[in-house]
Amino acid sequence: MITAIVLIKTSVDRIPEIAESIAALDCVSEVFSVTGTYDLVAMVRVKAHDDLADVIPGRISKIPGVLATDTHVAFRTYSQHDLEAAFAIGLDN
């Protein structure tokens, strides 16, 4: 699974509607409204790198009110959930 973090600039008067439209896409797991240079951050998860082209410029960027995107592809994922599961291997409750 390929994870991309997509930073999104939007029309500021439509942030909630744009966020909902992006979140409705099947490959988007979360959308965050944030402060700073960008208005939204979307977590995109796809099976192959080529799928990113279909999702980000092909779908997200075409949502009315999306002005620009900046995509960062994750090399590796670290999470507290993953660490807890790894340390629990072989332990009985």
For each residue, the residues with C-beta under 8 A, 3 or more apart:
1: 45 46 47
2: 45 46 47 48 49 51 52 73 74
3: 43 44 45 73 74 77
4: 43 44 45 46 52 56 71 72 73 74
5: 41 42 43 44 71 72 74
6: 41 42 43 44 56 60 69 70 71 72
7: 37 38 40 41 69 70 71 72
8: 18 22 38 39 40 41 42 60 66 68 69 70
9: 37 38 39 66 67 68 69
10: 14 15 18 39 40 65 66 67
11: 14 15 18 65 67
12: 15 39
13:
14: 10 11 17 18 64 65
15: 10 11 12 18 19 33 39 40
16: 19 20 33
17: 14 20 21 65
18: 8 10 11 14 15 21 22 39 40 63 64 65 66
19: 15 16 22 23 31 33 40
20: 16 17 23 24
21: 17 18 24 25 63
22: 8 18 19 25 28 31 40 42 60 63 66
23: 19 20 28 30 31 42
24: 20 21 28
25: 21 22 28 55 59 60
26:
27: 44 45 46 51 55
28: 22 23 24 25 31 42 43 44 45 55 60
29: 43 44 45
30: 23 42 43
31: 19 22 23 28 40 41 42 43
32: 40 41 42
33: 15 16 19 39 40
34: 38 39 40 41
35:
36:
37: 7 9
38: 7 8 9 34 41 70
39: 8 9 10 12 15 18 33 34
40: 7 8 10 15 18 19 22 31 32 33 34
41: 5 6 7 8 31 32 34 38
42: 5 6 8 22 23 28 30 31 32 60
43: 3 4 5 6 28 29 30 31
44: 3 4 5 6 27 28 29 52 55 56 60
45: 1 2 3 4 27 28 29
46: 1 2 4 27 49 51 52 55
47: 1 2 51
48: 2 51
49: 2 46 52 73
50: 53 54
51: 2 27 46 47 48 54 55
52: 2 4 44 46 49 55 56 71 73
53: 50 56 57 58
54: 50 51 58 59
55: 25 27 28 44 46 51 52 58 59 60
56: 4 6 44 52 53 59 60 61 69 71
57: 53 60 61 62 69
58: 53 54 55 61 62
59: 25 54 55 56 62 63
60: 6 8 22 25 28 42 44 55 56 57 63 66 69
61: 56 57 58 66 69
62: 57 58 59 66
63: 18 21 22 59 60 66
64: 14 18
65: 10 11 14 17 18
66: 8 9 10 18 22 60 61 62 63 69
67: 9 10 11
68: 8 9
69: 6 7 8 9 56 57 60 61 66
70: 6 7 8 38
71: 4 5 6 7 52 56
72: 4 5 6 7
73: 2 3 4 49 52
74: 2 3 4 5 77
75:
76:
77: 3 74 82
78: 82 83
79: 82 83
80: 83 84
81: 84 85
82: 77 78 79 85 86
83: 78 79 80 86 87
84: 80 81 87 88
85: 81 82 88 89
86: 82 83 89
87: 83 84 91
88: 84 85 91
89: 85 86
90:
91: 87 88
92:
93:
